[in-house]
Amino acid sequence: MKLELCFKRNGEKMNEEKIIMHLDMDAFFASCLQQKYPNLAHKPIVVAYNDRKSIVVTSSYEARKLGVKTAMPLYLAKKVSHHQIIRVDPEYDLFSDYSHQVFAFIKEEFTPLVEIASIDECYLDVTQQWKKYGTPRKMAIAIKTAIKRQLGLSCSIGISNTKFLAKMIGKEFKPNGIGTLNPLTLSTTLWLKPINQMYGIGPSLVKQMQKLGIHKIKDLVFSDDQFLNAHFGKYSLELKKRALGRSSNQVLIKHPDYKNISNDLTLSKIIYEEEEFLDILHQITLHVAKRAQKEKMVSKTVGLSVHYYWKNKNRENFDKAKHHSRKSRQTQIDHYTNDAEEIYAHLVQIALETIDFQKGVYLVSVSLKDTININKVPYQHQITQTSNLQFNQLLSNSGLKRAKDIQAGQGKLREQTKYIQRENIHFNKHQKTT
């Protein structure tokens, strides 16, 4: 019996196993533009604004073959490709529309159990549906074929019994492929991979682990829990759990309570001026607060994150890790809120205390963390009155306008990264794995 039919132990079928798929659209932004403009089909296009300091948002696979990488400065992309690339402006309304069509189509035609992970990827629980197709792999082929026929876009699909394993195997078969990872063969497949290929581990953590002898995923798996916790914190125990195939297989369609609401903004140029940055911060805050109000969610924790521009003074080869240098900080408010003015006042404090504008900022992210439904918040009228006085004083002292007096510039909030959806809500507290 083929592995893709079901996972086996001691020759017995494991029909009780969940079957999870991770679907990732191939070069999504570039592919959407190639669909809209047929003359760009099979061409080396890069999605970026027309500015020498612009960043490559993404590129077609034809451009990648020429050495172009995501997040590479546009001038460098032109240089490494010997000026063979074709630059195309991002069209975020187009990307959002295609994203909505893809997810809606999957829900209608294949399974209602869809967890949207970003604008171009999702998890599918097909435990109850795959048998109609004979095998999970045949179902994946049907999904890929239908999306290509309906929308003209290609995707890659990973299949396993947890979300993490499905994503890991799917990455290996991009673009336009299907991969199946049997959870019973992890010791001879996943565990043999270098630790830096494990999803969820960044360059900094990789270096720390390698210094202490963790070079492959199997080294993480066989490390003592106390050792991991002492040197890398609780997150390393979650990573180990993922590698063992014991992480979440819950596809979260809706979450009953806690979640993050956030927006990232990839800038069309590098920002060095404080005033210009704060104007952009106004716009993002208004957008995040509006979404929180629409969802009737409030939070006591606001976060700000920026990516600094890598100037590469030493003329090194492009280093995505260095280019993605990030500065993040969050702060607590003494009560729950979704008021844009109040959130902005606290974000201004964070920005002025932590951001080094001389480095240049090219991406800004604002988030409300651990939000809860407004109907579950205890009565806090007196606290709110006090806090209003506090944040009004903050605004007055900094000489800034109130957020309600700032009108978001037409179209500016469309300069988003791939991780933003039309109504993107990132879940960060998961239900218990079954």
URJO-V380041 format. One record per pair of residues at least 12 apart in sequence whose ideal C-beta (glycine too) atoms are under 10 Angstrom apart, sorted by the first residue. I is the first residue (numbers start at 0). J is the second residue. Records with the same first field share a line. If there is no record, write none. Layout:
I->J, J
//
This chain:
0->12, 134
1->133, 134, 135, 136, 179
2->134, 135, 136, 158, 179, 180, 181, 183, 184
3->18, 129, 133, 134, 135, 136, 137, 138, 139, 158, 177, 178, 179, 181
4->129, 130, 133, 134, 135, 136, 137, 179
5->18, 129, 130, 134, 135, 181
6->18, 135, 159, 160, 179, 180, 181, 182, 183, 184
7->181, 183
8->182, 183
9->183
13->160, 182, 183
14->126, 130
15->126
16->126, 159, 160, 182, 183, 248
17->124, 125, 126, 127, 159, 160, 161, 162, 248, 249, 250, 432, 433
18->123, 124, 125, 126, 127, 128, 129, 130, 134, 135, 138, 158, 159, 160, 165, 179, 248
19->112, 114, 122, 123, 124, 125, 126, 135, 157, 158, 159, 160, 161, 162, 163, 164, 165, 166, 247, 248, 249, 250
20->105, 109, 110, 113, 121, 122, 123, 124, 125, 129, 135, 138, 139, 142, 156, 157, 158, 159, 162, 165, 166, 169, 177, 179, 250
21->114, 116, 120, 121, 122, 123, 155, 156, 157, 158, 159, 161, 162, 163, 164, 165, 166, 167, 168, 169, 170, 178, 198
22->101, 102, 105, 109, 113, 116, 119, 120, 121, 122, 123, 139, 142, 143, 146, 154, 155, 156, 157, 165, 166, 169
23->116, 117, 119, 120, 121, 154, 155, 156, 157, 166, 169, 170, 172, 173, 174
24->94, 97, 98, 101, 117, 118, 119, 120, 121, 146, 150, 152, 153, 154, 155, 173, 174, 417
25->59, 60, 119, 152, 153, 154, 155, 173, 174, 175, 176
26->44, 46, 57, 58, 59, 60, 61, 62, 63, 69, 119, 152, 153, 173, 174, 175
27->46, 57, 94, 97, 98, 101, 117, 118, 119, 120, 152, 153, 154, 417
28->44, 45, 46, 56, 57, 58, 59, 69, 87, 89, 90, 91, 93, 94, 97, 118, 119, 417
29->42, 43, 44, 45, 46, 56, 57, 58, 59, 60, 61, 62, 63, 87
30->44, 57, 59, 60, 94, 97, 119, 150, 151, 152, 153, 154, 174
31->46, 89, 90, 93, 94, 95, 96, 97, 98, 119, 150, 151, 152
32->44, 46, 57, 59, 85, 87, 88, 89, 90, 93, 94, 97
33->59, 61, 87, 151, 152
34->93, 97, 150, 151, 152
35->87, 90, 93, 97, 151
36->87, 90
37->151
38->85
39->59, 61, 85, 87
40->59, 61, 151
41->59, 60, 61
42->59, 61, 62, 83, 84, 85, 87
43->58, 59, 60, 61, 62, 63, 64, 65, 67, 76, 80, 83, 84, 85
44->57, 58, 59, 61, 62, 67, 84, 85, 86, 87
45->57, 58, 59, 62, 63, 65, 67, 69, 71, 73, 76, 77, 80, 84, 85, 86, 87
46->58, 59, 62, 69, 86, 87, 88, 89, 90, 94, 417
47->67, 71, 72, 73, 76, 84, 86, 87, 88, 89, 265, 267
48->73, 86, 87, 88, 89, 265, 266, 267, 268, 414
49->73, 86, 87, 88, 267
50->73, 74, 266, 267, 268, 269
51->72, 73, 74, 77, 268, 269
52->72, 73, 74, 266, 267, 268, 269, 270, 308, 359, 361
53->72, 73, 74, 76, 86, 88, 265, 266, 267, 268, 269, 361
54->69, 70, 71, 72, 73, 75, 76, 265, 266, 267, 268, 269, 306, 308, 322, 361, 362
55->67, 68, 69, 70, 71, 72, 73, 75, 76, 77, 84, 86
56->69, 70, 73, 87, 88, 89, 91, 94, 265, 414, 415, 416, 417
57->69, 70, 89, 94, 119, 416, 417
58->71, 76, 80, 84, 85, 86, 87
59->84, 85, 87
60->153, 173, 174, 175
61->80, 83, 84, 85
62->76, 79, 80, 83, 84, 85, 86
63->80, 174
64->80
65->79, 80, 81, 82, 83, 84
66->78, 79, 80, 81, 84, 317
67->79, 80, 83, 84, 317
68->317, 318, 319, 322
69->319, 322, 323, 417
70->265, 306, 309, 317, 319, 322, 323, 361, 362, 416
71->309, 317, 319, 322
72->269, 308, 309, 310, 311, 317, 322, 361
73->86
75->311, 316, 317, 322
76->317
79->316, 317
88->267
89->265, 267, 413, 414, 415
90->413
91->118, 265, 410, 412, 413, 414, 415, 416, 419, 421
92->410, 413, 421
93->413
94->118, 119, 413, 415, 417, 419, 420, 421
95->118, 413, 415, 419, 420, 421, 422, 423
96->421
97->118, 119, 150, 151, 152
98->115, 117, 118, 119, 120, 121, 417, 419, 420, 421, 423
99->115, 118, 420, 421, 422
100->146, 149, 150, 152
101->113, 115, 118, 119, 120, 121, 146, 149, 150, 152, 154
102->114, 115, 118, 119, 121, 420
104->142, 145, 146, 149, 150
105->121, 123, 142, 145, 146, 154
106->121, 123, 252
108->141, 142, 145, 146, 149
109->123, 125, 128, 129, 131, 132, 138, 139, 141, 142, 145, 146
110->123, 124, 125, 126, 127, 128, 129, 138, 142, 250
111->123, 124, 127, 128, 250, 252
112->124, 125, 126, 127, 128, 249, 250, 251, 252
113->250, 251, 252
114->162, 247, 249, 250, 251, 252, 253, 254, 426
115->251, 252, 420, 422, 423, 424, 425, 426
116->162, 166, 251, 418, 420, 425, 426
117->416, 417, 418, 419, 420, 423, 425
118->415, 416, 417, 418, 419, 420, 421, 423
119->152, 154, 417, 418, 420
120->154, 155, 166, 169, 417, 418
121->154, 250
122->157, 161, 162, 165, 166, 247, 248, 249, 250, 251
123->138, 139, 142, 156, 158, 162, 165, 250
124->162, 248, 249, 250, 251, 252
125->138, 139, 142, 158, 250
126->160, 248, 250
129->141, 158
134->158, 179
135->156, 158, 159, 177, 179
136->156, 158, 177, 178, 179
137->177
138->156, 158, 177
139->154, 155, 156, 157, 158, 169, 176, 177, 178, 179
140->156, 177
142->154, 156, 177
143->155, 156, 175, 176, 177
147->175
153->173, 174, 175, 176
154->169, 173, 174, 175, 176, 177
155->168, 169, 170, 171, 172, 173, 174, 175, 176, 177, 178
156->168, 169, 172, 173, 175, 176, 177, 178, 179
157->169, 170, 171, 172, 173, 176, 177, 178, 179, 180
158->172, 177, 178, 179, 180, 181
159->178, 179, 180, 181, 182, 185, 189, 244, 248
160->180, 181, 182, 183, 244, 248
161->180, 182, 240, 241, 243, 244, 245, 246, 247, 248, 249, 432
162->241, 246, 247, 248, 249, 250, 251, 429, 432
163->180, 189, 197, 198, 199, 237, 238, 240, 241, 242, 244, 245, 246, 247, 248
164->179, 180, 181, 182, 185, 188, 189, 198, 241, 242, 244, 246, 248
165->178, 179, 180, 248
166->180, 198, 199, 241
167->180, 185, 188, 189, 192, 196, 197, 198, 199, 216, 241, 242
168->180, 181, 188, 189
169->198
170->196, 198
171->188, 192, 196
180->244
181->244
182->243, 244, 245
183->244
185->216, 217, 220, 242, 243, 244
186->217, 220
187->217
188->216
189->215, 216, 217, 220, 241, 242, 243, 244
190->215, 216, 217, 218, 219, 220, 221, 242, 243
191->215, 216, 217
192->215, 216, 217, 242
193->205, 209, 214, 215, 216, 218
194->208, 209, 213, 214, 215, 216, 217, 218, 219, 238, 242
195->208, 209, 214, 215, 216
196->215, 216
197->215, 216, 219, 238, 241, 242
198->238, 241
199->234, 237, 238, 241, 242, 246
200->213, 216, 219, 231, 234, 235, 238, 241
201->320, 323, 325
202->318, 319, 320, 321, 323
203->320
204->231, 232, 234, 235, 238
205->320
206->320
207->230, 231, 235
208->222, 227, 230, 231, 235, 238
210->230
211->226, 227, 230, 231
213->226, 227, 230, 231, 235
216->238, 239, 241, 242
217->242
219->231, 235, 238, 239, 241, 242, 243
220->238, 239, 240, 242, 243
221->239
222->235, 236, 239
224->236, 239
227->239
240->432
245->432
246->429, 432
247->429, 430, 431, 432, 433
248->432, 433
249->429, 430, 431, 432, 433
251->426, 428, 429, 430
253->424, 426
254->424, 426, 427, 428, 429, 430
255->372, 428, 430
256->296, 369, 370, 371, 372, 375, 428
257->296, 298, 368, 369, 370, 371, 372, 426, 427, 428, 429
258->294, 296, 298, 367, 368, 369, 370, 371, 424, 425, 426, 427, 428
259->296, 298, 300, 302, 366, 367, 368, 369, 370, 423, 424, 425, 426, 427, 428
260->286, 287, 288, 290, 291, 293, 294, 296, 298, 337, 365, 366, 367, 368, 370, 422, 423, 424, 425
261->283, 287, 290, 302, 304, 364, 365, 366, 367, 368, 418, 419, 423, 424, 425, 427
262->282, 283, 284, 285, 286, 287, 290, 363, 364, 365, 366, 367, 412, 415, 416, 418, 419, 420, 423
263->283, 304, 306, 362, 363, 364, 365, 366, 414, 415, 416, 417, 418, 419, 423
264->279, 280, 282, 283, 286, 361, 362, 363, 364, 365, 411, 412, 413, 414, 415, 416, 419
265->306, 361, 362, 363, 364, 414, 415, 416, 417, 418, 419
266->279, 305, 306, 308, 359, 360, 361, 362, 363, 411, 414
267->361, 411, 414
268->308, 359, 361
269->307, 308, 310, 358, 359, 360, 361
270->305, 308, 354, 356, 359, 360, 361, 362, 363
271->308, 356, 357, 358, 359, 360
272->356, 360
273->350, 351, 354, 356
274->356, 399
275->356, 360
276->305, 350, 351, 354, 356, 360, 363
277->343, 346, 347, 350, 351, 397, 399, 400, 405
278->399, 400, 405, 407, 408, 411
279->360, 363, 365, 407, 408, 411, 412, 414
280->303, 305, 343, 346, 347, 349, 350, 354, 363, 365, 399, 402, 405
281->339, 343, 346, 347, 399, 400, 401, 402, 404, 405, 406, 407, 408
282->363, 365, 402, 405, 406, 407, 408, 411, 412, 414
283->303, 343, 346, 363, 364, 365, 366, 407, 411, 412, 415
284->301, 303, 339, 340, 341, 342, 343, 344, 345, 346, 347, 365, 367, 402, 405, 407
285->339, 340, 342, 343, 365, 402, 403, 405, 406, 407, 412
286->339, 365, 407, 411, 412, 415, 419
287->301, 337, 339, 342, 343, 346, 364, 365, 366, 367
288->336, 337, 338, 339, 340, 341, 342, 343, 365, 367, 402
289->337, 339, 407
290->337, 367, 421, 422, 423, 424
291->336, 337, 338, 339, 342, 367, 370, 373, 424
292->337, 338, 339, 373
293->337, 422
294->337, 370, 372, 373, 422, 424
295->337, 370, 371, 372, 373, 374
296->335, 337, 367, 370, 371, 372, 373, 375, 424
297->332, 334, 335, 336, 337, 338, 367, 370, 371, 372, 373, 374, 375, 376
298->331, 332, 335, 336, 337, 342, 366, 367, 368, 369, 370, 371
299->330, 331, 332, 333, 334, 335, 336, 367, 368, 369, 370, 371, 376
300->329, 330, 331, 332, 335, 345, 366, 367, 368, 369, 370
301->328, 329, 330, 331, 332, 336, 341, 342, 343, 344, 345, 346, 349, 365, 366, 367, 368
302->327, 328, 329, 330, 345, 346, 349, 364, 365, 366, 367, 368
303->326, 327, 328, 329, 330, 345, 346, 347, 348, 349, 350, 353, 354, 363, 364, 365, 366
304->325, 326, 327, 328, 329, 349, 362, 363, 364, 365, 366
305->324, 325, 326, 327, 328, 350, 353, 354, 355, 356, 358, 359, 360, 361, 362, 363, 364
306->322, 323, 324, 325, 326, 327, 358, 359, 360, 361, 362, 363, 364, 416
307->321, 322, 323, 324, 325, 326, 354, 355, 356, 357, 358, 359, 360, 361, 362
308->322, 324, 358, 359, 360, 361, 362
309->321, 322, 323, 324, 358, 359, 361
310->322, 358, 359
322->361
323->361, 362
324->358
325->362, 364
326->349, 350, 353, 354, 355, 358, 360
327->349, 353, 364, 366
328->346, 348, 349, 350, 352, 353, 354
329->345, 346, 349, 366, 367, 368
330->345, 346, 348, 349, 352
331->345, 368
332->344, 345, 382, 386, 389, 390
333->379, 382, 383, 385, 386, 389
334->376, 377, 379, 380, 381, 382, 383, 385, 386
335->367, 369, 370, 371, 373, 375, 376, 377, 379, 382, 383
336->367, 373, 376, 379, 382, 383, 386, 387, 390
337->367, 370, 373
338->383, 386, 387, 390, 402, 403
339->401, 402, 403, 405
340->387, 390, 391, 394, 400, 401, 402, 403, 404, 405
341->383, 386, 387, 389, 390, 391, 393, 394, 402
342->365, 367, 390, 402
343->365, 390, 393, 394, 399, 400, 401, 402, 403, 405
344->386, 389, 390, 391, 392, 393, 394, 395, 396, 397, 399, 401, 402
345->386, 389, 390, 393
346->363, 365, 402
347->390, 393, 394, 397, 399
348->390, 393, 396, 397
350->363
351->397
362->414, 415, 416
364->416, 418, 419
366->425, 427
367->424
368->425, 427
369->427, 428
370->424, 427
//
